[in-house]
Amino acid sequence: MSPEDLNEISDFLSSTAQDFILNQISSKEIDDLDIKSEVSYNQELDVDLSIDLKVDELCVYDEDIVNKALDFTFKALESFLDDNYRE
């Protein structure tokens, strides 16, 4: 995989996770959303994705949303890889 491919995968991960969270919590209630993705390839694809979410103290939300966003994003990544990189 080329560096451009790895960047595309990283961008996909970040935008998918962000979209998932923003569909669950209003952006007005989010104080900070930091999504970091590191993607490398050496014989196999290695993906590290972390999400740090801070919301307004009055916000009512599913406290497991970060784990759900990670699960959703990794499942979406499988389809993305199938459609774009696997034969």
JOLINWO-V852013 format. One record per residue. N is the residue number from 0. RES is the residue in one small letter. SS is DSSP state (H for helix, E for strand, - for the rest). PSI is psi in whole degrees, 0 to 359 (none if undefined). Layout:
N;RES;SS;PSI
N;RES;SS;PSI
This chain:
0;m;-;142
1;s;-;164
2;p;H;326
3;e;H;320
4;d;H;315
5;l;H;322
6;n;H;319
7;e;H;319
8;i;H;317
9;s;H;316
10;d;H;319
11;f;H;314
12;l;H;311
13;s;H;314
14;s;H;324
15;t;H;314
16;a;H;316
17;q;H;314
18;d;H;319
19;f;H;312
20;i;H;317
21;l;H;340
22;n;H;345
23;q;H;329
24;i;-;133
25;s;-;139
26;s;H;335
27;k;H;335
28;e;H;355
29;i;E;119
30;d;E;322
31;d;E;133
32;l;E;112
33;d;E;115
34;i;E;123
35;k;E;131
36;s;E;134
37;e;E;126
38;v;E;130
39;s;E;163
40;y;E;120
41;n;-;92
42;q;-;327
43;e;-;161
44;l;E;130
45;d;E;123
46;v;E;130
47;d;E;122
48;l;E;128
49;s;E;146
50;i;E;126
51;d;E;117
52;l;E;128
53;k;E;128
54;v;E;163
55;d;-;140
56;e;-;340
57;l;-;356
58;c;-;133
59;v;-;121
60;y;-;165
61;d;-;114
62;e;-;347
63;d;-;12
64;i;H;326
65;v;H;315
66;n;H;321
67;k;H;321
68;a;H;319
69;l;H;314
70;d;H;313
71;f;H;316
72;t;H;317
73;f;H;326
74;k;H;319
75;a;H;326
76;l;H;320
77;e;H;313
78;s;H;319
79;f;H;316
80;l;H;318
81;d;H;317
82;d;H;333
83;n;H;338
84;y;-;341
85;r;-;148
86;e;-;none
